[in-house]
Amino acid sequence: MDVNRAEANTEPKNQNRLSSYLYWWTNDEELSMPKKFTASKQQLKPDPTYNSKLVSKFVNCLMWDGKKRTAQCVFSQAMDVVSKKIKDVEPLEVFETAVNNAKPLIEVRSKRVGGANYQVPMQVNSKRQQTLAFRWILQSVRSKKGKSAAESLSAELINAYNKEGGAMTVRENVHRMAEANKAFAHFAW
């Protein structure tokens, strides 16, 4: 043991520091590189009122300036209005159906081929479908002026449930654009 200590002390101080630094970078257990995206799906907890992760994600998208409690109050007030207007269906079911109705199946993406840009129709994966549906519903809610956020959110959810409203119009426009550019589908690779 004394021999090892003697050998360790004979190394220059900088070399010892460098080896410990390199060990830190090469040891897989100690190294945790930053991820490109946050692991929000694993960290996301279900909503306390409805016990749904979909509601929790929607509330997070609805939230502005980190005011989560305000966003939760707006959502719960909107669900109360939905339950009063549609009595035969649960409000959570209306919300889930509205989001599913607003999800796009296909969208166009710009692809550069041979010096020209083409609008190529492509299928949308499920995570992006949900993101786009949330975005379009909230965009439609925020564009309505003169009503409270809860009233306009409940109106938009009821409209999306009935396959009407601003979010459904945007979805139909995206589908129409994809249908018009169907000739360029062979560029999707």
Summary of the structure (lengths in Angstrom):
residues: 189
radius of gyration: 26.0
end to end distance: 62.7
largest distance: 84.1
contacts: 484
relative contact order: 0.11
helix: 63%
strand: 8%
